[in-house]
Amino acid sequence: MNARVVIAEDAALFRAGLTRLIEDRGHQVCAAVGDGDALLAAVAEHQPDVVVVDIRMPPTHTDEGVRAALEIRHQHPRTGVLMLSQYIETKYTSRLLEGNAAGAGYLLKERVADVAEFADALERVATGGTALDPEIVGRLLRASRRADGVATLTARERHVLALMAEGRSNAGIAGTLLVSDGTVEKHVTSIFGKLGLPAGDADNRRVHAVLRYLN
C-alpha cells in the first residue's frame, strides 16, 4: 500500500532521514514535526494511515511521544502508531498495546538502519498489524513466564508466539524456523487452544494471543 505518514522526531537530521527513507518506499509524508503538540495537530489535519513517533521529545525528553501516541490511539483509532526509541522500555510497550495490539509497533532506532525491515514494520502497522522489535519481545518474554496459559506452551510454541508478537505472518514464521506453513498452522492452532481463545476471526485471535503473551 502507499501509506500517508506523519513523522514526529525532534532530531532534525534523523527526521529528514526518515522522511527520505519513507518517501523512497513510495509512501507520502504528510508532515514531519519535532514535538508532541505539533504531532497531534498534524494528525488532526492530515488523518494519516500511520505515525512514526520518537518516545522522548521536547520539552522534557521523557515520555512526551508516548503520551501523544496514546492520545492518537484514543482519538484516531484507525491511525497506526509506530514508536521509536534508543532504549528498550517495556513499560511503554505495555501502555501502547493495552487493550488492543492492532495498528501498533515499537522498534529500536537502530532497526531503521535495516531499510527493508523498517519499511515492512511501517507497512504492517499502517494496515492494522503489529510490529515489535525482536529485542523488546525477548525482554517481554522473560517477564511473562507466569501469564495464564503461556506457561503451558512448549518451547517451540513460545518461539512461534514471540514471532507472532513481532508481527510476522505464518509464512514469515515458517521461513524463519525453516518449517512448512502447515507446521506453523498446527503450532498456531495449539497456541490458540492453550490460551483459551475461541474460534473466530484469525487476525483477531492473533492479536489476543499476542496481548495475552505480552501481559
N, C-alpha and C positions, 0 to 999 in steps of 0.2 A: 504494500500500500504506500501511497505518498502521503505522509502524515504532516499535519500542521503542528508546529512545535514552538513552545516558549521556553527560553533558557533563563535561569537565574543563577548568576555566578559573579562574585564581586571582583575576582581577579581578571582584569581586562584582557590580558594575553590568553589565558585559558578560555575565557568566554569567546574570544574571537576564533580560537582553535576549534572549539565545539561547534560554533556556527558553520565554519568551513567544512568540517567533517560531516555534519548532518546534511548540509546542502549538497555536498558531493555525492551523497547516497540517494539524492532525488527527493528529499523532503523540503518543506518550506518552513523557514524560521520566521515566525510572525513578529517576534520581539526577543531581544536579548538585554536583560536588565541586571542591576547589581545589588538589589536588596529585596526583602520580603514584601514590603508595601508596593513596590513597583511591579513585582510578580503578580500580586493579587489584582492589581489594576489591569495588567496586560491580559490575564486570563479572562477577566470580566469583559474586556473589549474584544478579544480575538476568539474566545471559545475554542482553544486548540484541542487536538487529539491527545497530546501528551505534553507534560512539562518536565524539564530536566533541571533539578534544583540542588544547589550545594546546601548541605546541612547547616554549615556555620557561615553566617553572613552578618553585615553591619546591622545595628551598631555595636553589639556585644560579642559577636562571633561565637555564640554558644549554640542556641537551638532555634534561631530565627527562621531558618529554612524549613525545619521540621514543623514549626507552628504554622507557617504559610502552607506547607504541603497538606497538613491535616485539615486546614480550613478549605483548601481546594477539594479535598476528598469529600468534605461535607457539603459544600456549596455547589460543586460541579462534579457530581459522581461519574459522569461519562468521560471526564478528562483523566487520562492515566498520569501517574506521578512516578518519575524515576529519580530517586535521590542519589547523590554522590557524596562520598566522604573520603578523607585521607586516612581515617581510622575505622576499626571495627567497633561499632557502638550498637550492641544488640538491643538495648532498651529502645532505641529509635526505630529499629526494625519492627519490634512488637507494637509500638504505637502506630506505625504506618499501616500494619496489616490487621490491626484489631478489628474484628467483625467481618472482614472481607479482604481476601488477598488479590482479588481480580483487579487488573489495571494498576498494579503496584510493583515497584522494583527498588533495589538498593544495591549499588555497586561501589566498590572501592575505586577511587580516581585512577589508580594505576591500570585498571581494566580498560580505560579509554584508549590506552596505547595499542590494544588489540582491536583494530578498527572493526573487523568483521564481528567479533564477539559483542562489542558495544552496540553496533548497529542492529544486531539480532535482538539484543535485550530491549533496545528502544522500540523496535517494531512490535515485539511481543507485548510490551506494556501498552503501547498505543492501541492495540487491538483487544485489550482486556485480559491479557495474560499476566504471568508473574515472572519476575527476573531477579534472582537473589545471587549475590556474589558467592562463589563456592567457599571462600574462607569464612564468610558470615554464616553460611549454612553449617559448616563444620563446627563453629563455635556454638550455634544453637543446638546442634545435635548432641553435643556433650552436656548441655544444660537441660535436655528434655527427656532424660532417661526414665523419669518416674511418671511421664504423661500416661493417662489412661489409654490402654490399647497399644501404645507404641512399644511398651516393654515386651509385648508378646511377639513382636515381629522378629523374623530371622535376620541375620546379618545382611544377607542379600536383599531382603525386603527393605531394610532400613536404608541400604545404599540406593535402591530404586526410589524410595520416598525422598531421600535427600536430593536426587537428581530431579525429581518432580518439583521440589521446592525451588530449585534453581530456575525452573520454568521450561525444562526440556520436554519435548513430545515423546511418545512411545518410541518412535523411530530414532529420535536423538539418543534416548536411553539405550536402545539396542545397539546403536553404533558405538557408544561409549563402553558398554560392557561386553561387546563382541558376542552378542547372542541374537537370536531371532526375534522378530516382532512378536511372534506368538508366545515366546517365553516371557517377554516383558509383560504382555497382556495377562498372563497367568499370575505373575507376581502382583500386578496392579489389582487384579480381582481379589487376590488373597488379602492384600492390604486393606481394601475397602471392607472386606468381611471382618477382619480382626478389629478394625476401628469402629465397627458397627454402623457403617454408612449405608443407608438403604439404597436399593436400585433406583435409578432415575437418570437425570441428565449427567453424562460422563464428565463434562467440563466442571459442573458444579461439585461433583463428588471429588474431583481432583483438588479443587480449591479447599473444600472442607477437610480433606486428608492433610493438605499442607498446613492448614491452620491448626489442626489437632497436633501435628508434629511440632510446629513452632511454639505452641502454647504449653 
